[in-house]
Amino acid sequence: MSTAVRQTTCDRCEAPLVEDAAYCDNCGERTRRARRMVRLAVRVELLFVALVLMLVAGFTAIFYLQR
């Protein structure tokens, strides 16, 4: 069960936020939830890039070892 409290005001300008907002309508600041989601997306993307690089390195090694 999640114990997270929903953010109701902007951290920068203290304006009220629309429920489940990603940005403040007043100043454009990302909400805490939106910042967490961006960090997660960046981590997933970096993991994907690392896996692709490992796959390419593995196939390259196999190619050169078979020569």
PDB file of N, CA, C and O in Angstrom:
ATOM      1  N   MET A   1       0.840  -1.177   0.000  1.00  0.00           N
ATOM      2  CA  MET A   1       0.000   0.000   0.000  1.00  0.00           C
ATOM      3  C   MET A   1       0.881   1.234   0.000  1.00  0.00           C
ATOM      4  O   MET A   1       1.854   1.302   0.751  1.00  0.00           O
ATOM      5  N   SER A   2       0.555   2.196  -0.822  1.00  0.00           N
ATOM      6  CA  SER A   2       1.346   3.411  -0.961  1.00  0.00           C
ATOM      7  C   SER A   2       0.977   4.414   0.126  1.00  0.00           C
ATOM      8  O   SER A   2      -0.198   4.633   0.419  1.00  0.00           O
ATOM      9  N   THR A   3       2.005   5.016   0.716  1.00  0.00           N
ATOM     10  CA  THR A   3       1.764   6.031   1.745  1.00  0.00           C
ATOM     11  C   THR A   3       2.121   7.421   1.237  1.00  0.00           C
ATOM     12  O   THR A   3       2.212   8.364   2.022  1.00  0.00           O
ATOM     13  N   ALA A   4       2.324   7.554  -0.078  1.00  0.00           N
ATOM     14  CA  ALA A   4       2.702   8.840  -0.656  1.00  0.00           C
ATOM     15  C   ALA A   4       1.546   9.828  -0.544  1.00  0.00           C
ATOM     16  O   ALA A   4       0.383   9.487  -0.764  1.00  0.00           O
ATOM     17  N   VAL A   5       1.897  11.049  -0.198  1.00  0.00           N
ATOM     18  CA  VAL A   5       0.906  12.117  -0.086  1.00  0.00           C
ATOM     19  C   VAL A   5       0.889  12.873  -1.408  1.00  0.00           C
ATOM     20  O   VAL A   5       1.939  13.215  -1.951  1.00  0.00           O
ATOM     21  N   ARG A   6      -0.297  13.127  -1.915  1.00  0.00           N
ATOM     22  CA  ARG A   6      -0.415  13.849  -3.182  1.00  0.00           C
ATOM     23  C   ARG A   6       0.015  15.299  -2.992  1.00  0.00           C
ATOM     24  O   ARG A   6      -0.287  15.924  -1.975  1.00  0.00           O
ATOM     25  N   GLN A   7       0.725  15.820  -3.990  1.00  0.00           N
ATOM     26  CA  GLN A   7       1.178  17.203  -3.955  1.00  0.00           C
ATOM     27  C   GLN A   7       0.019  18.094  -4.380  1.00  0.00           C
ATOM     28  O   GLN A   7      -0.537  17.930  -5.465  1.00  0.00           O
ATOM     29  N   THR A   8      -0.336  19.030  -3.523  1.00  0.00           N
ATOM     30  CA  THR A   8      -1.479  19.902  -3.819  1.00  0.00           C
ATOM     31  C   THR A   8      -1.065  21.307  -4.197  1.00  0.00           C
ATOM     32  O   THR A   8      -1.854  22.041  -4.791  1.00  0.00           O
ATOM     33  N   THR A   9       0.178  21.707  -3.861  1.00  0.00           N
ATOM     34  CA  THR A   9       0.661  23.036  -4.231  1.00  0.00           C
ATOM     35  C   THR A   9       2.043  22.923  -4.868  1.00  0.00           C
ATOM     36  O   THR A   9       2.780  21.965  -4.633  1.00  0.00           O
ATOM     37  N   CYS A  10       2.367  23.909  -5.666  1.00  0.00           N
ATOM     38  CA  CYS A  10       3.661  23.954  -6.346  1.00  0.00           C
ATOM     39  C   CYS A  10       4.764  24.229  -5.331  1.00  0.00           C
ATOM     40  O   CYS A  10       4.591  25.031  -4.413  1.00  0.00           O
ATOM     41  N   ASP A  11       5.911  23.549  -5.507  1.00  0.00           N
ATOM     42  CA  ASP A  11       7.053  23.771  -4.616  1.00  0.00           C
ATOM     43  C   ASP A  11       7.673  25.145  -4.832  1.00  0.00           C
ATOM     44  O   ASP A  11       8.235  25.717  -3.897  1.00  0.00           O
ATOM     45  N   ARG A  12       7.584  25.684  -6.038  1.00  0.00           N
ATOM     46  CA  ARG A  12       8.227  26.965  -6.346  1.00  0.00           C
ATOM     47  C   ARG A  12       7.332  28.155  -5.981  1.00  0.00           C
ATOM     48  O   ARG A  12       7.748  29.045  -5.240  1.00  0.00           O
ATOM     49  N   CYS A  13       6.101  28.164  -6.506  1.00  0.00           N
ATOM     50  CA  CYS A  13       5.263  29.361  -6.343  1.00  0.00           C
ATOM     51  C   CYS A  13       4.091  29.172  -5.380  1.00  0.00           C
ATOM     52  O   CYS A  13       3.344  30.116  -5.125  1.00  0.00           O
ATOM     53  N   GLU A  14       3.926  27.966  -4.845  1.00  0.00           N
ATOM     54  CA  GLU A  14       2.859  27.655  -3.878  1.00  0.00           C
ATOM     55  C   GLU A  14       1.452  27.769  -4.462  1.00  0.00           C
ATOM     56  O   GLU A  14       0.480  27.814  -3.709  1.00  0.00           O
ATOM     57  N   ALA A  15       1.326  27.818  -5.788  1.00  0.00           N
ATOM     58  CA  ALA A  15       0.002  27.850  -6.411  1.00  0.00           C
ATOM     59  C   ALA A  15      -0.642  26.474  -6.302  1.00  0.00           C
ATOM     60  O   ALA A  15       0.057  25.461  -6.324  1.00  0.00           O
ATOM     61  N   PRO A  16      -1.964  26.427  -6.185  1.00  0.00           N
ATOM     62  CA  PRO A  16      -2.634  25.114  -6.141  1.00  0.00           C
ATOM     63  C   PRO A  16      -2.462  24.374  -7.464  1.00  0.00           C
ATOM     64  O   PRO A  16      -2.455  24.978  -8.537  1.00  0.00           O
ATOM     65  N   LEU A  17      -2.323  23.048  -7.364  1.00  0.00           N
ATOM     66  CA  LEU A  17      -2.139  22.206  -8.542  1.00  0.00           C
ATOM     67  C   LEU A  17      -3.408  21.438  -8.857  1.00  0.00           C
ATOM     68  O   LEU A  17      -4.170  21.069  -7.964  1.00  0.00           O
ATOM     69  N   VAL A  18      -3.620  21.204 -10.135  1.00  0.00           N
ATOM     70  CA  VAL A  18      -4.709  20.344 -10.580  1.00  0.00           C
ATOM     71  C   VAL A  18      -4.329  18.918 -10.185  1.00  0.00           C
ATOM     72  O   VAL A  18      -3.147  18.574 -10.183  1.00  0.00           O
ATOM     73  N   GLU A  19      -5.303  18.095  -9.854  1.00  0.00           N
ATOM     74  CA  GLU A  19      -5.025  16.719  -9.458  1.00  0.00           C
ATOM     75  C   GLU A  19      -4.270  15.980 -10.564  1.00  0.00           C
ATOM     76  O   GLU A  19      -4.641  16.063 -11.734  1.00  0.00           O
ATOM     77  N   ASP A  20      -3.209  15.256 -10.191  1.00  0.00           N
ATOM     78  CA  ASP A  20      -2.353  14.497 -11.097  1.00  0.00           C
ATOM     79  C   ASP A  20      -1.656  15.368 -12.143  1.00  0.00           C
ATOM     80  O   ASP A  20      -1.340  14.890 -13.232  1.00  0.00           O
ATOM     81  N   ALA A  21      -1.419  16.622 -11.826  1.00  0.00           N
ATOM     82  CA  ALA A  21      -0.719  17.522 -12.750  1.00  0.00           C
ATOM     83  C   ALA A  21       0.754  17.136 -12.840  1.00  0.00           C
ATOM     84  O   ALA A  21       1.338  16.654 -11.869  1.00  0.00           O
ATOM     85  N   ALA A  22       1.338  17.347 -13.993  1.00  0.00           N
ATOM     86  CA  ALA A  22       2.768  17.117 -14.180  1.00  0.00           C
ATOM     87  C   ALA A  22       3.538  18.426 -14.052  1.00  0.00           C
ATOM     88  O   ALA A  22       4.717  18.429 -13.700  1.00  0.00           O
ATOM     89  N   TYR A  23       2.862  19.543 -14.342  1.00  0.00           N
ATOM     90  CA  TYR A  23       3.475  20.867 -14.278  1.00  0.00           C
ATOM     91  C   TYR A  23       2.541  21.830 -13.571  1.00  0.00           C
ATOM     92  O   TYR A  23       1.324  21.641 -13.554  1.00  0.00           O
ATOM     93  N   CYS A  24       3.120  22.851 -12.997  1.00  0.00           N
ATOM     94  CA  CYS A  24       2.324  23.918 -12.389  1.00  0.00           C
ATOM     95  C   CYS A  24       1.792  24.807 -13.511  1.00  0.00           C
ATOM     96  O   CYS A  24       2.548  25.223 -14.388  1.00  0.00           O
ATOM     97  N   ASP A  25       0.498  25.096 -13.484  1.00  0.00           N
ATOM     98  CA  ASP A  25      -0.102  25.973 -14.492  1.00  0.00           C
ATOM     99  C   ASP A  25       0.379  27.412 -14.342  1.00  0.00           C
ATOM    100  O   ASP A  25       0.341  28.184 -15.300  1.00  0.00           O
ATOM    101  N   ASN A  26       0.827  27.772 -13.152  1.00  0.00           N
ATOM    102  CA  ASN A  26       1.235  29.152 -12.890  1.00  0.00           C
ATOM    103  C   ASN A  26       2.674  29.434 -13.339  1.00  0.00           C
ATOM    104  O   ASN A  26       2.915  30.399 -14.064  1.00  0.00           O
ATOM    105  N   CYS A  27       3.627  28.602 -12.914  1.00  0.00           N
ATOM    106  CA  CYS A  27       5.042  28.896 -13.187  1.00  0.00           C
ATOM    107  C   CYS A  27       5.726  27.869 -14.087  1.00  0.00           C
ATOM    108  O   CYS A  27       6.837  28.121 -14.552  1.00  0.00           O
ATOM    109  N   GLY A  28       5.102  26.724 -14.347  1.00  0.00           N
ATOM    110  CA  GLY A  28       5.683  25.727 -15.230  1.00  0.00           C
ATOM    111  C   GLY A  28       6.616  24.731 -14.554  1.00  0.00           C
ATOM    112  O   GLY A  28       7.182  23.871 -15.228  1.00  0.00           O
ATOM    113  N   GLU A  29       6.787  24.826 -13.258  1.00  0.00           N
ATOM    114  CA  GLU A  29       7.655  23.901 -12.507  1.00  0.00           C
ATOM    115  C   GLU A  29       7.074  22.492 -12.558  1.00  0.00           C
ATOM    116  O   GLU A  29       5.861  22.311 -12.445  1.00  0.00           O
ATOM    117  N   ARG A  30       7.949  21.487 -12.731  1.00  0.00           N
ATOM    118  CA  ARG A  30       7.491  20.096 -12.682  1.00  0.00           C
ATOM    119  C   ARG A  30       7.074  19.750 -11.263  1.00  0.00           C
ATOM    120  O   ARG A  30       7.628  20.269 -10.295  1.00  0.00           O
ATOM    121  N   THR A  31       6.098  18.874 -11.155  1.00  0.00           N
ATOM    122  CA  THR A  31       5.706  18.391  -9.834  1.00  0.00           C
ATOM    123  C   THR A  31       6.703  17.328  -9.382  1.00  0.00           C
ATOM    124  O   THR A  31       7.493  16.829 -10.183  1.00  0.00           O
ATOM    125  N   ARG A  32       6.665  16.987  -8.109  1.00  0.00           N
ATOM    126  CA  ARG A  32       7.583  15.965  -7.583  1.00  0.00           C
ATOM    127  C   ARG A  32       7.379  14.641  -8.300  1.00  0.00           C
ATOM    128  O   ARG A  32       8.346  13.952  -8.627  1.00  0.00           O
ATOM    129  N   ARG A  33       6.138  14.287  -8.543  1.00  0.00           N
ATOM    130  CA  ARG A  33       5.836  13.023  -9.232  1.00  0.00           C
ATOM    131  C   ARG A  33       6.396  13.036 -10.647  1.00  0.00           C
ATOM    132  O   ARG A  33       6.942  12.032 -11.104  1.00  0.00           O
ATOM    133  N   ALA A  34       6.266  14.159 -11.345  1.00  0.00           N
ATOM    134  CA  ALA A  34       6.796  14.257 -12.703  1.00  0.00           C
ATOM    135  C   ALA A  34       8.314  14.149 -12.696  1.00  0.00           C
ATOM    136  O   ALA A  34       8.888  13.513 -13.580  1.00  0.00           O
ATOM    137  N   ARG A  35       8.972  14.755 -11.721  1.00  0.00           N
ATOM    138  CA  ARG A  35      10.432  14.646 -11.635  1.00  0.00           C
ATOM    139  C   ARG A  35      10.860  13.207 -11.394  1.00  0.00           C
ATOM    140  O   ARG A  35      11.841  12.745 -11.977  1.00  0.00           O
ATOM    141  N   ARG A  36      10.122  12.483 -10.526  1.00  0.00           N
ATOM    142  CA  ARG A  36      10.434  11.067 -10.282  1.00  0.00           C
ATOM    143  C   ARG A  36      10.259  10.249 -11.547  1.00  0.00           C
ATOM    144  O   ARG A  36      11.078   9.377 -11.841  1.00  0.00           O
ATOM    145  N   MET A  37       9.206  10.518 -12.297  1.00  0.00           N
ATOM    146  CA  MET A  37       8.942   9.766 -13.524  1.00  0.00           C
ATOM    147  C   MET A  37      10.033  10.028 -14.569  1.00  0.00           C
ATOM    148  O   MET A  37      10.435   9.112 -15.286  1.00  0.00           O
ATOM    149  N   VAL A  38      10.509  11.264 -14.657  1.00  0.00           N
ATOM    150  CA  VAL A  38      11.582  11.579 -15.601  1.00  0.00           C
ATOM    151  C   VAL A  38      12.856  10.850 -15.197  1.00  0.00           C
ATOM    152  O   VAL A  38      13.541  10.287 -16.050  1.00  0.00           O
ATOM    153  N   ARG A  39      13.184  10.852 -13.900  1.00  0.00           N
ATOM    154  CA  ARG A  39      14.379  10.133 -13.436  1.00  0.00           C
ATOM    155  C   ARG A  39      14.270   8.649 -13.762  1.00  0.00           C
ATOM    156  O   ARG A  39      15.246   8.038 -14.199  1.00  0.00           O
ATOM    157  N   LEU A  40      13.104   8.070 -13.554  1.00  0.00           N
ATOM    158  CA  LEU A  40      12.898   6.655 -13.865  1.00  0.00           C
ATOM    159  C   LEU A  40      13.061   6.398 -15.362  1.00  0.00           C
ATOM    160  O   LEU A  40      13.696   5.422 -15.762  1.00  0.00           O
ATOM    161  N   ALA A  41      12.491   7.267 -16.182  1.00  0.00           N
ATOM    162  CA  ALA A  41      12.594   7.095 -17.629  1.00  0.00           C
ATOM    163  C   ALA A  41      14.046   7.183 -18.089  1.00  0.00           C
ATOM    164  O   ALA A  41      14.463   6.431 -18.971  1.00  0.00           O
ATOM    165  N   VAL A  42      14.814   8.087 -17.504  1.00  0.00           N
ATOM    166  CA  VAL A  42      16.231   8.213 -17.870  1.00  0.00           C
ATOM    167  C   VAL A  42      16.989   6.957 -17.476  1.00  0.00           C
ATOM    168  O   VAL A  42      17.833   6.482 -18.236  1.00  0.00           O
ATOM    169  N   ARG A  43      16.703   6.414 -16.305  1.00  0.00           N
ATOM    170  CA  ARG A  43      17.376   5.181 -15.872  1.00  0.00           C
ATOM    171  C   ARG A  43      17.053   4.015 -16.793  1.00  0.00           C
ATOM    172  O   ARG A  43      17.940   3.241 -17.154  1.00  0.00           O
ATOM    173  N   VAL A  44      15.801   3.889 -17.169  1.00  0.00           N
ATOM    174  CA  VAL A  44      15.394   2.804 -18.067  1.00  0.00           C
ATOM    175  C   VAL A  44      16.080   2.968 -19.421  1.00  0.00           C
ATOM    176  O   VAL A  44      16.544   1.988 -20.003  1.00  0.00           O
ATOM    177  N   GLU A  45      16.146   4.189 -19.920  1.00  0.00           N
ATOM    178  CA  GLU A  45      16.800   4.437 -21.203  1.00  0.00           C
ATOM    179  C   GLU A  45      18.286   4.111 -21.138  1.00  0.00           C
ATOM    180  O   GLU A  45      18.826   3.509 -22.067  1.00  0.00           O
ATOM    181  N   LEU A  46      18.952   4.498 -20.060  1.00  0.00           N
ATOM    182  CA  LEU A  46      20.369   4.185 -19.905  1.00  0.00           C
ATOM    183  C   LEU A  46      20.597   2.679 -19.818  1.00  0.00           C
ATOM    184  O   LEU A  46      21.562   2.163 -20.383  1.00  0.00           O
ATOM    185  N   LEU A  47      19.718   1.975 -19.114  1.00  0.00           N
ATOM    186  CA  LEU A  47      19.814   0.528 -19.032  1.00  0.00           C
ATOM    187  C   LEU A  47      19.652  -0.100 -20.408  1.00  0.00           C
ATOM    188  O   LEU A  47      20.393  -1.014 -20.770  1.00  0.00           O
ATOM    189  N   PHE A  48      18.693   0.385 -21.167  1.00  0.00           N
ATOM    190  CA  PHE A  48      18.475  -0.127 -22.523  1.00  0.00           C
ATOM    191  C   PHE A  48      19.699   0.099 -23.397  1.00  0.00           C
ATOM    192  O   PHE A  48      20.118  -0.809 -24.115  1.00  0.00           O
ATOM    193  N   VAL A  49      20.280   1.294 -23.350  1.00  0.00           N
ATOM    194  CA  VAL A  49      21.469   1.601 -24.150  1.00  0.00           C
ATOM    195  C   VAL A  49      22.627   0.691 -23.734  1.00  0.00           C
ATOM    196  O   VAL A  49      23.355   0.180 -24.586  1.00  0.00           O
ATOM    197  N   ALA A  50      22.796   0.489 -22.425  1.00  0.00           N
ATOM    198  CA  ALA A  50      23.865  -0.385 -21.940  1.00  0.00           C
ATOM    199  C   ALA A  50      23.670  -1.812 -22.445  1.00  0.00           C
ATOM    200  O   ALA A  50      24.635  -2.461 -22.849  1.00  0.00           O
ATOM    201  N   LEU A  51      22.444  -2.302 -22.427  1.00  0.00           N
ATOM    202  CA  LEU A  51      22.171  -3.653 -22.914  1.00  0.00           C
ATOM    203  C   LEU A  51      22.440  -3.780 -24.411  1.00  0.00           C
ATOM    204  O   LEU A  51      22.984  -4.789 -24.860  1.00  0.00           O
ATOM    205  N   VAL A  52      22.064  -2.773 -25.177  1.00  0.00           N
ATOM    206  CA  VAL A  52      22.325  -2.803 -26.620  1.00  0.00           C
ATOM    207  C   VAL A  52      23.828  -2.799 -26.877  1.00  0.00           C
ATOM    208  O   VAL A  52      24.313  -3.543 -27.730  1.00  0.00           O
ATOM    209  N   LEU A  53      24.573  -1.963 -26.141  1.00  0.00           N
ATOM    210  CA  LEU A  53      26.028  -1.926 -26.306  1.00  0.00           C
ATOM    211  C   LEU A  53      26.664  -3.265 -25.945  1.00  0.00           C
ATOM    212  O   LEU A  53      27.590  -3.713 -26.621  1.00  0.00           O
ATOM    213  N   MET A  54      26.176  -3.903 -24.890  1.00  0.00           N
ATOM    214  CA  MET A  54      26.704  -5.219 -24.510  1.00  0.00           C
ATOM    215  C   MET A  54      26.381  -6.247 -25.585  1.00  0.00           C
ATOM    216  O   MET A  54      27.208  -7.107 -25.888  1.00  0.00           O
ATOM    217  N   LEU A  55      25.200  -6.167 -26.156  1.00  0.00           N
ATOM    218  CA  LEU A  55      24.808  -7.086 -27.227  1.00  0.00           C
ATOM    219  C   LEU A  55      25.711  -6.905 -28.447  1.00  0.00           C
ATOM    220  O   LEU A  55      26.178  -7.885 -29.027  1.00  0.00           O
ATOM    221  N   VAL A  56      25.952  -5.667 -28.829  1.00  0.00           N
ATOM    222  CA  VAL A  56      26.830  -5.393 -29.972  1.00  0.00           C
ATOM    223  C   VAL A  56      28.242  -5.888 -29.676  1.00  0.00           C
ATOM    224  O   VAL A  56      28.872  -6.510 -30.532  1.00  0.00           O
ATOM    225  N   ALA A  57      28.743  -5.618 -28.475  1.00  0.00           N
ATOM    226  CA  ALA A  57      30.090  -6.071 -28.102  1.00  0.00           C
ATOM    227  C   ALA A  57      30.170  -7.594 -28.118  1.00  0.00           C
ATOM    228  O   ALA A  57      31.170  -8.161 -28.557  1.00  0.00           O
ATOM    229  N   GLY A  58      29.121  -8.254 -27.641  1.00  0.00           N
ATOM    230  CA  GLY A  58      29.099  -9.715 -27.644  1.00  0.00           C
ATOM    231  C   GLY A  58      29.117 -10.290 -29.045  1.00  0.00           C
ATOM    232  O   GLY A  58      29.868 -11.224 -29.324  1.00  0.00           O
ATOM    233  N   PHE A  59      28.294  -9.741 -29.932  1.00  0.00           N
ATOM    234  CA  PHE A  59      28.284 -10.229 -31.312  1.00  0.00           C
ATOM    235  C   PHE A  59      29.600  -9.925 -32.016  1.00  0.00           C
ATOM    236  O   PHE A  59      30.073 -10.724 -32.824  1.00  0.00           O
ATOM    237  N   THR A  60      30.188  -8.776 -31.712  1.00  0.00           N
ATOM    238  CA  THR A  60      31.485  -8.439 -32.302  1.00  0.00           C
ATOM    239  C   THR A  60      32.550  -9.423 -31.844  1.00  0.00           C
ATOM    240  O   THR A  60      33.366  -9.878 -32.647  1.00  0.00           O
ATOM    241  N   ALA A  61      32.547  -9.752 -30.564  1.00  0.00           N
ATOM    242  CA  ALA A  61      33.519 -10.715 -30.030  1.00  0.00           C
ATOM    243  C   ALA A  61      33.330 -12.089 -30.672  1.00  0.00           C
ATOM    244  O   ALA A  61      34.305 -12.743 -31.045  1.00  0.00           O
ATOM    245  N   ILE A  62      32.098 -12.518 -30.799  1.00  0.00           N
ATOM    246  CA  ILE A  62      31.819 -13.820 -31.425  1.00  0.00           C
ATOM    247  C   ILE A  62      32.287 -13.818 -32.875  1.00  0.00           C
ATOM    248  O   ILE A  62      32.871 -14.794 -33.344  1.00  0.00           O
ATOM    249  N   PHE A  63      32.032 -12.732 -33.578  1.00  0.00           N
ATOM    250  CA  PHE A  63      32.451 -12.633 -34.973  1.00  0.00           C
ATOM    251  C   PHE A  63      33.958 -12.766 -35.100  1.00  0.00           C
ATOM    252  O   PHE A  63      34.450 -13.521 -35.939  1.00  0.00           O
ATOM    253  N   TYR A  64      34.697 -12.030 -34.265  1.00  0.00           N
ATOM    254  CA  TYR A  64      36.164 -12.073 -34.379  1.00  0.00           C
ATOM    255  C   TYR A  64      36.763 -13.370 -33.854  1.00  0.00           C
ATOM    256  O   TYR A  64      37.821 -13.790 -34.323  1.00  0.00           O
ATOM    257  N   LEU A  65      36.112 -14.012 -32.893  1.00  0.00           N
ATOM    258  CA  LEU A  65      36.618 -15.282 -32.394  1.00  0.00           C
ATOM    259  C   LEU A  65      36.405 -16.416 -33.412  1.00  0.00           C
ATOM    260  O   LEU A  65      37.149 -17.396 -33.387  1.00  0.00           O
ATOM    261  N   GLN A  66      35.430 -16.308 -34.288  1.00  0.00           N
ATOM    262  CA  GLN A  66      35.173 -17.350 -35.269  1.00  0.00           C
ATOM    263  C   GLN A  66      36.059 -17.225 -36.504  1.00  0.00           C
ATOM    264  O   GLN A  66      36.071 -18.130 -37.337  1.00  0.00           O
ATOM    265  N   ARG A  67      36.784 -16.150 -36.639  1.00  0.00           N
ATOM    266  CA  ARG A  67      37.623 -15.946 -37.830  1.00  0.00           C
ATOM    267  C   ARG A  67      38.831 -16.780 -37.798  1.00  0.00           C
ATOM    268  O   ARG A  67      39.642 -16.728 -38.722  1.00  0.00           O
TER     269      ARG A  67
END
